[in-house]
């Protein structure tokens, strides 16, 4: 049994802890923040490959209970022209479809399940430094505390401290020229079928919304922003609402009505990805999830990739005879796949950031592409992936 230190208590870190506990190791989650994620964050759609990876851990039904089915997607141009009505990521053999869930609900559900299984979570433990020892790893935290373990897993996100400890020359995240925002509209009744994601390539913004089974409308928008903003550059929500309405009013969609019916609009945040992180591991440290391969939300795979990482890493640590060799096996199973997903997310996101001239060209090619769609869904490789949990990793 190995004692495993996990830096980061988000989706990647918590699922990793549960997976390691399942195979008999002793994981301890060290979360930088001194409180939980109640009420924090927007929503996400977890693709079926992520749900399938959760099944061996007994977590698939937990996530389905937290979210709602999102089996289809309708795509339009800002002028109202429908481009496509497609399946959103296929189905599992039991009929399970993609699930849309509040990010905070997912955090809380996974955390509570981890605690229920006896996994320790230590809050206010922001990693300061770490070093390998003769028998494992020593981690030091900003509060002055420290911990010893056999392995340190960096599930500490886009600005990962573990990544820079492993490789001080590690690249910085790449800015994708989009801002993100969204919200939950109440008291609004649309005729849309619940669970169908409506996405619009608007004249100025990309806008998406889905009706929850209870009638509420969940939405997000991507706002082109050429230059990377600092936190101080991001507008407060009081001015953001009117800016959004002005930009959305040029399209033939219910977007303006939805935004007006939203009590709290999320303060915008910038989009980043990692085309490639050269070094993921040492003999006793490894990075997973966004720390290793953040992808644009346009891929629809961020959470699923974190889950796949967690389950694959646990499988390697279960089946490969030493920790260094297990980490090498994990990277061998994951790197090519996740870098392909990041590239696909970049391509999908580029269509959202088109300028006035680029938009005309984009709309022309989108219309042609959906009029004569390819026989094979170019995104299928993402959601068709399955982890063979019962098969030994090698």
DODRENSE-729983 format. One line per field, with one value per residue: residue in three letters; y, x, z of N, C-alpha, C in turn. Coordinates in steps of 0.1 Angstrom, whole numbers, plus 2048, in hexadecimal, padded with zeros to 3 digits. Example, Ala and Ser with C-alpha at 12.3 -4.5 7.8 and 13.67 -1.06 7.14 Angstrom:
residues 2
r Ala  Ser
nY 7C7  7EA
nX 884  880
nZ 84E  847
caY 7D3  7F5
caX 87B  889
caZ 84E  847
cY 7DF  800
cX 884  881
cZ 84E  84F
***
This chain:
residues 394
r Unk  Unk  Unk  Unk  Unk  Unk  Unk  Unk  Unk  Unk  Unk  Unk  Unk  Unk  Unk  Unk  Unk  Unk  Unk  Unk  Unk  Unk  Unk  Unk  Unk  Unk  Unk  Unk  Unk  Unk  Unk  Unk  Unk  Unk  Unk  Unk  Unk  Unk  Unk  Unk  Unk  Unk  Unk  Unk  Unk  Unk  Unk  Unk  Unk  Unk  Unk  Unk  Unk  Unk  Unk  Unk  Unk  Unk  Unk  Unk  Unk  Unk  Unk  Unk  Unk  Unk  Unk  Unk  Unk  Unk  Unk  Unk  Unk  Unk  Unk  Unk  Unk  Unk  Unk  Unk  Unk  Unk  Unk  Unk  Unk  Unk  Unk  Unk  Unk  Unk  Unk  Unk  Unk  Unk  Unk  Unk  Unk  Unk  Unk  Unk  Unk  Unk  Unk  Unk  Unk  Unk  Unk  Unk  Unk  Unk  Unk  Unk  Unk  Unk  Unk  Unk  Unk  Unk  Unk  Unk  Unk  Unk  Unk  Unk  Unk  Unk  Unk  Unk  Unk  Unk  Unk  Unk  Unk  Unk  Unk  Unk  Unk  Unk  Unk  Unk  Unk  Unk  Unk  Unk  Unk  Unk  Unk  Unk  Unk  Unk  Unk  Unk  Unk  Unk  Unk  Unk  Unk  Unk  Unk  Unk  Unk  Unk  Unk  Unk  Unk  Unk  Unk  Unk  Unk  Unk  Unk  Unk  Unk  Unk  Unk  Unk  Unk  Unk  Unk  Unk  Unk  Unk  Unk  Unk  Unk  Unk  Unk  Unk  Unk  Unk  Unk  Unk  Unk  Unk  Unk  Unk  Unk  Unk  Unk  Unk  Unk  Unk  Unk  Unk  Unk  Unk  Unk  Unk  Unk  Unk  Unk  Unk  Unk  Unk  Unk  Unk  Unk  Unk  Unk  Unk  Unk  Unk  Unk  Unk  Unk  Unk  Unk  Unk  Unk  Unk  Unk  Unk  Unk  Unk  Unk  Unk  Unk  Unk  Unk  Unk  Unk  Unk  Unk  Unk  Unk  Unk  Unk  Unk  Unk  Unk  Unk  Unk  Unk  Unk  Unk  Unk  Unk  Unk  Unk  Unk  Unk  Unk  Unk  Unk  Unk  Unk  Unk  Unk  Unk  Unk  Unk  Unk  Unk  Unk  Unk  Unk  Unk  Unk  Unk  Unk  Unk  Unk  Unk  Unk  Unk  Unk  Unk  Unk  Unk  Unk  Unk  Unk  Unk  Unk  Unk  Unk  Unk  Unk  Unk  Unk  Unk  Unk  Unk  Unk  Unk  Unk  Unk  Unk  Unk  Unk  Unk  Unk  Unk  Unk  Unk  Unk  Unk  Unk  Unk  Unk  Unk  Unk  Unk  Unk  Unk  Unk  Unk  Unk  Unk  Unk  Unk  Unk  Unk  Unk  Unk  Unk  Unk  Unk  Unk  Unk  Unk  Unk  Unk  Unk  Unk  Unk  Unk  Unk  Unk  Unk  Unk  Unk  Unk  Unk  Unk  Unk  Unk  Unk  Unk  Unk  Unk  Unk  Unk  Unk  Unk  Unk  Unk  Unk  Unk  Unk  Unk  Unk  Unk  Unk  Unk  Unk  Unk  Unk  Unk  Unk  Unk  Unk  Unk  Unk  Unk  Unk  Unk  Unk  Unk  Unk  Unk  Unk  Unk  Unk
nY 7F4  816  837  853  874  88D  8AA  8C1  8C3  8C1  8B4  8A2  89C  891  87C  86C  866  856  841  837  82F  81B  807  800  812  82E  84B  86F  88D  8AD  8CB  8EC  902  910  908  8F8  8F1  8FA  909  915  91D  914  901  8E0  8C8  8A6  88F  86F  85D  864  85F  843  83B  840  82C  813  81B  81E  837  841  842  853  86C  86E  872  88B  89C  8A3  892  898  894  89D  8B5  8D4  8E9  90A  927  94A  957  948  931  90E  8F8  8DD  8BF  8AC  88E  891  887  86B  84B  836  812  80C  81F  838  85B  879  88E  8AC  8C1  8D5  8E3  8E7  8D6  8BD  8BD  8BD  8A5  891  896  891  876  86C  872  863  84A  848  858  86F  893  8B0  8D1  8F3  8EF  8F8  8F0  8F6  8ED  8D0  8B2  895  879  860  84A  853  86F  891  8AA  8CC  8E5  905  90E  907  8EC  8C9  8AB  888  86F  853  85B  878  888  89F  8AF  8C9  8DC  8F6  909  8FA  8F2  8DB  8D3  8E7  8E1  8C8  8CE  8EA  8F9  8F6  8FC  919  91C  91D  939  93A  94C  955  95F  952  94E  94C  93E  938  939  943  93E  940  935  920  911  8FC  8DA  8C9  8C3  8C3  8D1  8F1  902  91F  92F  94D  96F  97F  972  952  93D  929  914  900  8F0  8E8  8CB  8D4  8EC  903  917  910  91F  92A  940  949  961  972  97C  98C  992  985  988  999  991  9A9  9B4  9A8  9AC  9B7  9A7  9B9  9CB  9BA  9AC  9BE  9C2  9A8  9A5  9B9  9AF  996  99D  9A0  988  96D  95F  951  95D  977  97A  964  96C  983  978  96D  96B  96C  972  961  96E  975  95E  956  941  924  90D  8F0  8E8  8D5  8C6  8C1  8B1  89B  88D  880  868  865  878  886  895  89C  89F  8C1  8CC  8BF  8BF  8D3  8DB  8ED  8F8  8F3  8DA  8CA  8B8  8BA  8B3  898  88F  893  880  868  869  865  84B  83C  840  834  81A  813  816  801  7EB  7EB  7E3  7F6  817  82C  81F  81B  836  83D  82B  835  84E  846  83B  851  869  86E  86C  881  898  898  89D  8B7  8C5  8C2  8D0  8EA  8EE  8ED  903  919  920  92E  947  958  976  993  990  976  969  968  957  941  93A  933  91C  90C  908  8F9  8E3  8D6  8D1  8BE  8A7  896  873  867  871  88B  890  878  867  871  86D  851  843  82A  81D  801  7F4  7DB  7CE  7C6  7E1  7E9
nX 808  806  80D  7FE  801  7EC  7EA  7D2  7B0  79B  787  799  7AC  79C  78E  7A4  7AE  799  79A  7B4  7B0  79E  7AE  7BE  7D1  7DE  7D1  7D5  7C5  7D0  7C4  7C6  7B6  7A3  789  76C  75D  743  729  73A  746  73D  72A  72E  731  733  742  73A  750  75E  74B  749  762  760  750  75B  763  74C  740  731  714  711  719  706  6EF  6F3  6F2  6E4  6D6  6E5  6E1  6E2  6EB  6E5  6EE  6F3  6F4  6FA  6E6  6D0  6CF  6CD  6E7  6ED  6E1  6EA  6F7  704  721  71B  710  712  713  6FE  6EC  6F2  6F8  70A  70F  703  70E  70F  72E  736  725  72E  748  742  733  745  75A  74C  747  760  769  756  760  776  78C  7A5  7A3  7B5  7B2  7BC  7D6  7EC  804  826  840  853  865  878  880  895  883  86B  856  858  842  83C  828  817  80D  81F  81F  827  82B  830  834  82F  82B  824  809  801  7E5  7DD  7D4  7D2  7E6  7FB  80F  81D  824  838  84B  853  85D  86E  870  858  83E  829  805  7F2  7E2  7C1  7AE  795  77B  768  747  728  708  6EB  6CB  6AB  687  680  671  678  672  682  68E  695  6B6  6C2  6DE  6E2  6F5  703  714  71A  718  729  72F  733  719  708  6EE  6DA  6BC  6B4  6A5  693  68B  69A  6B4  6D3  6F1  70D  726  73F  756  768  78A  7A6  7BF  7D0  7C0  7C7  7BE  7B3  7AA  792  770  758  739  724  727  72C  715  705  717  718  6FD  6FB  70D  702  6E9  6E8  6E3  6CD  6C0  6B5  6C6  6CA  6B3  6B7  6CE  6C5  6B4  6C3  6CF  6E9  706  722  742  759  772  793  79D  7B2  7CB  7E0  7F6  80B  81B  83C  848  83B  840  854  867  858  844  827  812  7F0  7D0  7C5  7DD  7F0  7E6  7D3  7B4  7A2  781  771  776  766  76E  77E  778  773  78C  79C  790  796  7B2  7B6  7AB  7BA  7D4  7D2  7CD  7E6  7F7  7ED  7F3  80D  82F  840  841  84E  84E  833  82A  836  829  80F  812  819  801  7F0  7FA  7FA  7DF  7D2  7DF  7D6  7BB  7BD  7C5  7AF  79C  7A7  7A3  787  781  78C  77A  768  773  774  779  768  76B  776  760  74C  759  75C  741  739  748  741  726  728  736  724  710  71A  723  73F  745  74E  74D  762  768  764  778  77E  768  763  776  781  789  799  794  794  7A8  7CA  7E2  7FF
nZ 800  7F7  803  7F7  7ED  7E4  7D2  7D0  7CF  7BC  7A1  793  7A8  7BC  7B1  7AA  7C4  7CE  7BB  7C1  7DC  7D8  7CD  7E2  7EC  800  7FE  803  802  7FB  7FC  7EF  7F6  812  815  809  7E8  7E6  7D5  7C3  7A3  780  76A  75C  741  743  730  720  720  737  74A  747  74F  76A  774  77D  796  7A4  7A1  78D  78D  7A3  798  783  792  79B  785  764  747  728  70A  6F0  6D7  6C8  6AE  6A2  68D  692  684  687  678  676  67C  684  694  6AB  6BB  6DC  6E3  6E3  6F1  70E  712  723  71E  729  727  720  73C  74B  764  782  78A  7A5  7B2  7A9  7B3  7CF  7D2  7CA  7DD  7F5  7F2  7F2  80C  81A  814  823  81D  823  824  823  829  81F  818  806  7EE  7F1  7EC  7E1  7E3  7D9  7EC  7FB  7FE  7F4  7F2  7FE  808  80B  81A  816  82F  841  848  841  82E  829  810  7FA  7E0  7CC  7BF  7A7  7A5  7A0  78F  775  77C  787  7A2  7A6  78D  786  799  792  778  774  75D  750  738  737  73A  71B  70E  703  6EC  6FA  710  72B  737  749  756  769  760  76C  770  756  739  720  700  6FA  6F9  717  721  709  6F9  6EE  6D6  6CA  6B0  6B1  6A3  6B1  6CA  6D8  6E3  6FA  705  71C  726  746  755  769  75F  761  750  745  73C  727  71B  702  6FF  6E7  6EC  6E5  6F1  70E  72D  74C  76E  778  762  75B  759  772  77C  77B  767  753  74B  73B  726  71B  712  6FF  6EB  6E5  6DB  6BF  6B3  6A9  6C0  6E0  6F2  6FE  70D  71F  72D  73A  74B  75E  77E  78B  77A  76F  778  75E  751  745  729  727  71A  718  700  701  71C  724  739  74E  766  781  792  7A9  7A8  797  77E  778  766  761  768  759  73F  737  726  70D  714  6FE  6F5  704  717  72E  74A  746  73C  753  764  756  757  773  778  767  771  78A  783  777  78D  79C  78D  782  78C  79A  7A8  798  77E  77B  778  760  74F  751  745  72C  724  723  718  6FA  6F4  704  6FA  6E0  6E6  6F1  6DA  6C9  6D8  6D6  6BA  6B9  6C9  6BB  6A8  6B6  6BB  6A6  692  683  667  666  671  65C  64A  65A  65F  646  640  655  64F  637  640  652  641  631  642  651  64F  666  687  690  6AA  6B7  6C1  6D9  6EB  6E8  6F5  70B  72C  735  751  75E  751  753  756  742
caY 800  822  843  85C  882  893  8B8  8C5  8BB  8C2  8A8  899  897  889  86F  865  861  84B  836  831  829  80F  7FC  7FD  81C  838  859  87A  898  8BA  8D6  8F9  90B  90C  905  8EF  8F7  8FD  915  91B  918  913  8F3  8D9  8BC  89B  886  861  856  867  857  835  839  841  821  809  820  820  845  846  845  85F  877  86F  877  899  8A3  89F  88D  8A2  88A  8A3  8C3  8DB  8F4  914  933  955  95C  93F  925  902  8F0  8CF  8BA  8A0  887  897  87E  85D  845  829  806  80C  82B  844  865  884  894  8B9  8C2  8E0  8DF  8E6  8CA  8B2  8BD  8B9  897  889  898  88A  868  869  872  857  83E  849  85F  87C  89F  8BA  8DE  8FD  8E9  8FC  8EA  8FF  8E6  8C1  8AC  887  874  852  841  858  87D  89A  8B5  8D7  8EE  913  910  902  8DE  8C1  89D  87E  865  84C  861  885  88A  8AD  8B2  8D7  8E5  8FE  910  8F0  8F3  8CE  8D4  8EF  8DA  8BD  8D4  8F8  8FF  8F2  907  91F  919  926  941  938  95A  955  960  949  952  944  940  930  941  93D  945  942  929  91E  905  8F2  8CD  8C8  8BA  8C6  8DD  8FA  90A  929  936  95A  979  984  969  944  93C  91B  912  8F4  8F0  8DE  8C4  8DC  8F8  90D  917  911  925  92F  948  94B  96F  974  986  989  992  97F  992  997  991  9B6  9B8  9A1  9B5  9B3  9A2  9C3  9D0  9AE  9A8  9C6  9BF  99C  9A7  9C0  9A6  98B  9A2  99F  97A  969  955  956  95F  983  976  95B  974  98C  970  967  973  96E  96E  95F  977  96E  959  953  933  920  8FF  8EC  8DF  8CA  8C8  8B7  8A8  898  884  87B  85A  865  883  885  89E  897  8A9  8CE  8CF  8B9  8C0  8DB  8DC  8F7  8F2  8F0  8CC  8C3  8AC  8BD  8AB  88A  88C  892  873  85E  869  860  83D  835  840  82A  80D  811  814  7F4  7DF  7EC  7DF  800  824  833  818  81E  843  83C  824  83E  858  83F  838  85D  875  86F  86F  88E  8A3  899  8A4  8C6  8CB  8C2  8DB  8F6  8F0  8F1  911  923  924  937  953  95F  984  996  989  968  963  965  94B  936  936  92C  90F  904  904  8EF  8D7  8CF  8CD  8B1  8A3  88A  866  864  87D  88E  890  86B  861  876  866  843  83D  822  818  7F3  7F3  7CE  7C9  7CC  7EA  7E4
caX 800  80E  807  7FE  7FE  7E5  7E9  7C7  7A3  791  783  7A4  7B2  793  78C  7B1  7AE  78F  79F  7BF  7AB  798  7B8  7C5  7DB  7D9  7D2  7D1  7C3  7D4  7BD  7CC  7AC  79F  77B  768  759  735  725  745  748  732  726  736  72B  73C  740  738  75C  761  741  74C  76E  75B  747  762  765  73F  73D  729  707  711  719  6FA  6E5  6F6  6F0  6D8  6D9  6E7  6E4  6E2  6F0  6E0  6F7  6ED  6FB  6F3  6DA  6C5  6CF  6D2  6F2  6ED  6DA  6F3  6F9  70F  72A  717  70A  718  70B  6F2  6E4  6F7  6FC  712  708  706  70D  716  73C  737  71E  737  753  73D  72F  751  760  745  748  76E  769  74E  768  781  798  7A8  7A4  7BA  7B0  7C5  7E3  7F2  811  831  84C  853  872  879  888  89A  878  85E  856  855  83B  83B  81D  819  809  82A  81E  82E  826  839  82C  836  829  81D  802  7FC  7D7  7DC  7CE  7D9  7F2  800  81C  824  82A  844  855  858  865  86E  86E  84B  837  81D  7F9  7F0  7D5  7B8  7A9  787  777  75D  73E  71B  6FF  6DF  6BF  69F  67B  67F  66B  67B  66B  68C  68D  69F  6C2  6C8  6E7  6E1  701  702  71F  714  720  734  732  72E  710  702  6E5  6D3  6B2  6B4  698  68B  686  6A4  6BC  6E1  6F7  71B  72A  74D  758  776  792  7B2  7CA  7CE  7BD  7CB  7B2  7AE  7A3  786  765  74F  72D  71A  729  72D  707  701  720  714  6F1  6FE  714  6F9  6DD  6E9  6E0  6BF  6C0  6AF  6D1  6C8  6A9  6BD  6D7  6BD  6AD  6CE  6D2  6F7  70E  730  74D  760  77F  79A  79F  7BF  7CD  7EE  7F8  813  824  846  84C  82F  843  861  865  84E  83A  821  807  7E4  7C6  7C9  7EB  7F8  7E0  7C6  7AF  798  774  76B  777  75C  775  787  775  775  79B  7A1  78C  79E  7BF  7B5  7A9  7C6  7E0  7CF  7CF  7F4  7FC  7E8  7F8  81C  835  846  83B  854  84A  825  828  83A  81E  804  815  818  7F3  7E8  7FF  7F5  7D0  7CF  7E4  7CC  7AF  7C0  7C6  7A1  796  7AC  79C  779  780  790  76D  760  77A  775  775  75D  76E  777  753  746  760  758  733  738  74E  738  71A  72C  73A  719  707  720  72B  748  73F  753  74E  770  769  761  783  77E  75E  762  781  77D  794  797  798  797  7B4  7D7  7EA  80D
caZ 800  7F6  807  7EC  7F0  7D8  7D3  7C9  7D3  7B2  79B  791  7B4  7C4  7AA  7AC  7D2  7CF  7B4  7C8  7E7  7D3  7CB  7EF  7F1  80A  7F9  80B  7F9  800  7F5  7F2  7FC  81F  815  7FE  7DC  7E6  7CE  7BB  795  777  767  751  73B  744  724  723  723  745  752  746  758  778  777  786  7A4  7AA  7A2  781  791  7AB  78F  77C  79B  79D  779  75C  73A  71D  700  6E2  6D5  6BC  6AA  699  68A  699  67D  689  66F  67D  676  686  69F  6AD  6C8  6E3  6E9  6E3  6FD  713  70F  72B  71A  730  71E  726  747  74F  773  788  78E  7B4  7B6  7A6  7BD  7DC  7D1  7CA  7EA  800  7F0  7F6  81B  81E  812  82D  817  82A  81C  82B  823  822  816  7F9  7EC  7EF  7E5  7E3  7DF  7DA  7F7  7F8  7FD  7F0  7F0  809  804  815  817  81A  83C  849  84B  837  82D  823  80A  7EF  7D3  7CC  7B2  7A5  79F  7A5  785  76B  781  78F  7A9  7A4  77F  786  7A1  789  76D  776  750  74A  732  73C  732  70F  70E  6F7  6EC  6FD  71D  72E  741  748  761  76A  75F  773  76D  747  733  712  6FA  6F7  700  722  71F  6FB  6F9  6E2  6D4  6BF  6AB  6AE  69C  6BA  6D5  6D8  6EE  6FB  711  71D  72F  750  757  772  758  760  745  748  730  728  70F  700  6FA  6E2  6F3  6DE  6FA  71B  737  75A  777  77A  755  75A  75E  77C  776  77A  759  749  746  72F  71B  714  70B  6F2  6E2  6E1  6D5  6B1  6AF  6AA  6CA  6ED  6FB  706  717  729  735  742  756  767  78A  78D  76E  774  773  753  753  739  725  725  718  717  6F5  706  727  721  744  757  771  785  798  7B4  7A6  78A  77D  771  764  75B  76B  74E  731  736  718  70B  716  6F1  6F3  70C  71C  739  755  742  73C  761  76A  74F  75D  781  778  760  77A  795  77C  775  79A  7A0  785  77F  799  7A2  7A5  78C  772  779  773  752  748  751  73B  71F  720  723  711  6ED  6F4  709  6F1  6D5  6EA  6F2  6CD  6C5  6DF  6D0  6AD  6BB  6CF  6B1  6A1  6BE  6BD  699  691  67A  65A  668  674  650  645  663  65D  639  641  65E  647  62E  648  657  636  62C  64E  64F  653  673  68F  694  6B9  6BD  6C8  6E7  6F4  6E7  6FC  717  734  739  75F  762  74A  759  74F  740
cY 80C  82E  84D  86A  887  8A2  8BC  8BC  8BE  8B4  89E  893  88E  87C  866  85F  855  83F  82F  82A  81B  804  7FA  806  825  846  863  886  8A5  8C5  8E4  902  906  90A  8FD  8F7  8FA  90A  91B  915  916  905  8ED  8CD  8B1  891  877  859  858  85F  848  832  83A  834  817  80E  822  82F  84A  84A  851  86C  879  875  886  8A2  89F  89B  899  89A  891  8B1  8C8  8E7  8FD  91F  93F  95A  952  932  91A  8FB  8E1  8CC  8AC  89A  88E  88C  870  859  839  81E  806  817  838  84E  86F  88A  8A2  8BB  8CF  8DC  8DE  8DA  8BD  8B1  8B8  8AA  88E  88A  890  87B  864  868  866  84A  83E  850  86C  887  8AA  8C8  8E8  8F9  8EC  8F8  8F6  8F9  8D7  8BD  89D  883  866  848  846  867  885  8A6  8C0  8E1  8FC  916  90C  8F3  8D6  8B3  895  874  85D  852  86E  886  898  8AE  8C0  8E1  8EC  904  907  8F3  8E6  8CE  8DB  8E9  8CF  8C3  8E3  900  8FB  8FE  90C  91B  923  92C  93E  945  95A  957  957  950  94A  947  937  939  93B  945  947  934  929  911  8FA  8E5  8CD  8BF  8BB  8D2  8E4  903  912  930  944  963  97E  97B  95B  943  92F  91B  905  8F5  8E5  8D7  8CC  8E9  903  90C  91A  916  929  937  949  958  970  97F  984  988  98D  98A  98F  996  99E  9BB  9B2  9A9  9AE  9AF  9AE  9CA  9C6  9AB  9B1  9C4  9B3  99E  9AF  9B7  99B  990  9A1  992  977  95C  95A  95A  96C  980  96E  963  97D  985  969  970  976  969  96C  969  96F  969  955  944  930  911  8FD  8E3  8D3  8CE  8BD  8AD  8A7  892  884  86D  85A  871  882  890  898  8A2  8B6  8D1  8C9  8BC  8C8  8DC  8E7  8F0  8EE  8E1  8C4  8B7  8AE  8B4  89C  886  88B  884  868  85D  861  850  836  835  835  81C  80A  80E  806  7E9  7DF  7EB  7EA  80E  82B  82C  81B  82C  844  836  82D  849  852  83D  845  868  877  873  87D  89A  8A3  8A0  8B3  8CC  8CC  8CE  8E8  8F9  8F4  8FF  91C  928  92E  945  95B  96D  986  98F  97A  961  95F  958  93F  931  92F  91E  906  8FF  8F8  8E2  8CF  8CB  8C0  8AC  897  87E  863  871  880  88F  882  865  865  86E  857  83C  836  81D  80A  7F0  7E5  7C8  7CE  7D6  7E5  7EF
cX 809  806  809  7F9  7F8  7E4  7DD  7BB  798  78D  78E  7AA  7A9  790  799  7B1  7A5  794  7AB  7BA  7A4  7A2  7C1  7D0  7D5  7DB  7CE  7D1  7C8  7CF  7C2  7C2  7A7  790  778  762  74A  732  72F  745  73B  72E  72E  72D  735  739  740  745  761  757  745  758  76A  755  74F  763  757  73B  733  71B  706  711  70C  6EF  6E7  6F2  6E4  6DD  6DB  6EB  6E6  6E7  6EA  6E9  6F1  6F7  6F3  6E7  6CE  6C6  6D5  6DC  6F1  6E6  6E1  6F2  705  717  726  711  713  70E  6FE  6E9  6E8  6FC  705  709  70D  704  714  724  73D  730  727  742  74E  739  73B  759  759  746  757  76F  761  756  774  78D  799  7AA  7A9  7B9  7BA  7D4  7E8  800  81B  83C  84B  861  871  883  88D  88E  86B  85F  852  84E  83A  830  81F  815  814  82A  826  828  830  830  835  835  821  816  7FD  7F0  7D3  7DA  7D8  7E6  7FA  80E  824  82B  837  84F  85B  861  864  86C  861  845  82C  811  7F8  7E2  7CE  7AF  79A  786  76A  754  731  713  6F4  6D3  6B3  693  678  67A  66E  674  675  68A  698  6AA  6C8  6D1  6E5  6ED  700  70F  71A  71D  72B  738  72D  725  70A  6F9  6DE  6C8  6B3  6A6  68E  686  690  6AD  6CB  6E8  706  71D  739  74F  766  77D  7A1  7BE  7C6  7CB  7C4  7BE  7AC  7A6  795  77A  75D  741  723  71B  729  71F  704  70A  71C  707  6F3  704  70B  6EC  6DD  6E5  6D1  6BE  6B8  6BA  6CF  6BE  6AE  6C6  6D0  6B6  6B7  6D1  6E0  6FF  71C  73A  755  76E  786  79B  7AD  7C0  7DC  7F0  800  81B  82F  848  840  834  851  85E  85A  844  834  815  7FC  7DA  7CB  7D7  7F4  7F3  7D3  7C1  7A4  78A  76D  76D  76C  761  77D  784  777  784  7A0  79D  794  7AC  7BF  7B4  7B5  7D2  7DE  7D1  7DD  7FA  7F8  7F0  807  824  83C  840  841  84F  83B  822  82C  82F  812  806  814  80A  7EB  7ED  7F9  7E6  7CD  7D4  7DB  7BF  7B1  7C0  7B7  79A  79A  7A5  78E  778  784  783  765  766  77C  771  76B  75F  76E  769  74C  74C  75C  74A  731  73D  746  72C  71D  72F  72F  70F  70C  729  734  741  742  753  75C  772  767  76C  784  774  75D  76D  77B  789  790  79C  79C  7A3  7C1  7DE  7F8  815
cZ 800  7FC  7FC  7F0  7E3  7DA  7CA  7CB  7C9  7AD  799  79E  7BC  7BE  7AB  7BA  7D3  7C7  7BB  7D5  7E3  7D1  7D7  7F3  7FB  805  803  802  801  7F8  7F9  7FA  809  820  809  7F2  7DB  7DF  7C5  7AD  78D  776  75D  74C  73B  739  729  726  732  74E  752  74F  767  77D  780  794  7AB  7AB  796  785  79A  7A2  787  785  79D  791  771  74E  730  711  6F2  6E3  6C8  6BA  6A0  697  691  691  67E  681  677  675  677  693  6A2  6BB  6CF  6EA  6EA  6F0  701  710  717  728  721  725  726  731  74A  75D  777  78D  79D  7B9  7B4  7B0  7CB  7DC  7D2  7D8  7F5  7FF  7F5  805  820  81D  81B  828  81F  820  826  823  827  821  808  7F8  7EA  7E8  7E8  7DE  7E1  7E5  7F3  7F7  7F8  7EC  7FC  803  80F  810  81C  828  846  84C  840  838  826  81C  800  7E2  7D5  7BF  7B2  79D  7A1  79A  77C  76F  78A  795  7A7  797  77F  78F  799  77E  76E  768  749  744  739  734  726  710  701  6F7  6EE  70C  71F  738  740  754  760  76A  765  76F  75E  741  724  70D  6F7  6FF  70B  71E  711  6FC  6EC  6E1  6C8  6BC  6A7  6A7  6A4  6C5  6D1  6E4  6EE  707  710  728  739  751  760  76B  758  754  749  73B  732  71B  70F  6F9  6F4  6E9  6EE  6E8  708  725  744  762  778  76D  754  760  769  775  774  76C  74F  743  73A  723  713  70C  6FE  6E8  6DC  6DA  6C6  6AB  6B1  6B4  6D7  6F7  704  711  723  732  73E  74D  75F  772  78C  780  773  76F  769  758  746  736  722  721  719  70B  6F8  712  726  72C  74D  765  774  78A  7A2  7B3  798  78A  775  76E  75D  75E  760  741  731  728  718  70E  709  6EE  6FA  714  729  745  752  741  74A  767  763  755  76B  780  771  769  785  78F  77B  783  7A0  79A  782  78C  7A0  79E  799  77F  770  774  764  74A  747  746  72D  71A  71E  71A  703  6EC  6F9  701  6E5  6D9  6EC  6E4  6C7  6CB  6DA  6C3  6B0  6C1  6C5  6AA  6A9  6BF  6B0  699  687  66C  65B  66B  667  64A  64D  660  650  63A  64B  657  63E  635  64D  64D  631  637  64B  654  661  67B  693  6A3  6BF  6C5  6D6  6F0  6F3  6EF  709  71E  738  747  763  75B  750  750  74D  73B
***
